[in-house]
Amino acid sequence: MIALHRVVIGLCLGVFSGWMFADYFVLWEHKIKSHFVFNEMDLYWSVVCLLPILLGHFVTIWGNYFRATAQFQHSISKVTTPAHKKQRISIWERHDPYFGYTVKFWCLTGLIAVMNVYWFIMTTVLSREAYVKSYGVDEGNVRAIAFGSSQAVLLDTSIILFLVLRRSMLHALGFTYPEIVPLHRWLGVTMLVWATVHAAFYSAWLTMEGRFWTDIAFTDKSRGTRNMPGVFAWFGIVIMAFMALPRFRRWVYPVFIYVHRAGTFVFFVGLIMHYPSVMLWYYTLPGFVLFLVDRFVPKIIQTRAIHPNVTCAFNADAEIIRMRLTSHEPMKPYYPGDYITVQIPGLGRIYHPFTIASYWPEDPHSITLYMRVMGESRWSWTRDLAKLCGTEDKRITIQANVDGVFGDRRHDYLKSETMIIYVAGAAITTFMSLIKAIAAQIAASNEPLRMQLYFICTFRTRSELHAY
C-alpha cells in the first residue's frame, strides 16, 4: 500500500511537471504581448503551480523524516518475517545491467530530456513567429536557435538545484541522494552545451548583422551591457564543468568546491544581468530558495543540538580517526545509512560528509564517526585533522561544526532473500549500525533471521580491523 504522503508528493511533482510542459504553449501569446512582463495570467499560474512545490517539500519533511521511526521499524521487521511471506523488489528499483542505474532513475532522466527538447523546439519555432509579428522581419533560423537554446538553459537552471537538495521530494518517492547526483552532473553538462549553442548562434547572427563588436561591449548602452555579463556567465559554467571532471574533483576536492561556488555565483549574477526579466525569477526562484533553506536551516538547528566540543583520537597504526559527538539532550533518532557533514575551524570552511557508525538506541546522546586518513595529497583534510587528534589512551577535545543528520531513509534492500555485503576498509562504517539493528531485531523477535546474510570485508592490516 502506497503511503498517503507519497501520493501527495507525487501529485505535487505531477502538477509542476505539467506546468513546465504547458506554460510555453498556453501562456506564450500573453507573454509576447506584454513583452515578458509579469502579468496577471503569470501570477495565477505561479500561485496554482508553484505552491505545490512548497507543499510537497513540507510533506516530504513530515513524511520522510518525522515518520522515519515507523518506516525504519517496518523495514527492519522484514528481516525476521516468516519465509512464506516473500518480499519482492518492485520493477522501479531494479538496475540496468550496463550502467547500474534503476528504472526510476531512467524515467526521471527521460522526463528531463523530453522537457529539454520540448522547450528548445517550442521556443525556437514560436520566437521566430513572434519576431515576425513584432517587427515584420524574419530573422531566420540562426537567431531562433540562439533564443531557443537560451530558454533550454533557463529550464535546466530551474531544475538543477532540485537535484542537490538533501531533503527532497524525490527522496520521499524512492530516489536516493547518490542516485540523483549523477543526474545533477549530466544536467550541468547539458546546460554547458545549450549555453555554448546560444553563444555561438547568437554571435553568428550578430556577425551577419554587422553588430558583433557593438552589441557585445560595455560601451554600448543597449544590448552590450546585457550581452557582456552573458559572456561572463558562460565562462563561469565552463570553469565549473572543467573543475568538475572526476580527475580534478577527486584530486583537489577543496579547490573544486570553492571554484564550483564561485562559478555558480558568477553564472547566476551574469544570467540575471544578461536576462533582466521577471521570467527569470518566475522559473528559478523556487529552486534557489529551497536550496538556501535546505543548506542553512539544518546548520542553525544542529548547532543548538550538538555540543561544539568533540573528542578525537587517532590510531596511527591503522590510520583511523575516531570522533565522538555528544548532546546534553537525547538526539532525534538517526538510522542506518544516515550521515552528517563536519567542519573543523582552522582546517577550512568546507563541510565533509561521514556516515554515522554508531547505533542510536545504544546511546541516544552521542554520534560516533570513523575517518580514514587519506594522506596522498598535500591538501588532505583528514591528514591535517589527524595532527590535531590525540590517541586512544589520551583523547583530545576539539571544536567542530555539524550539519545534518541527512539520509535517504530507504531500506528496501531488507526485502531481499539474500543480502551480500562487500566492504573494503573504511566502508565498514556504512554497515556498522545496520548490523547492530539486525541483531537487535533478531533478539526482539520470536522469528529467526529470514534472509541469508553474508558479510565479506577486507582490510589492509590487522590493526585497521581492530580499530573498527
Summary of the structure (lengths in Angstrom):
residues: 468
radius of gyration: 25.8
end to end distance: 39.3
largest distance: 83.2
contacts: 1405
relative contact order: 0.10
helix: 61%
strand: 12%
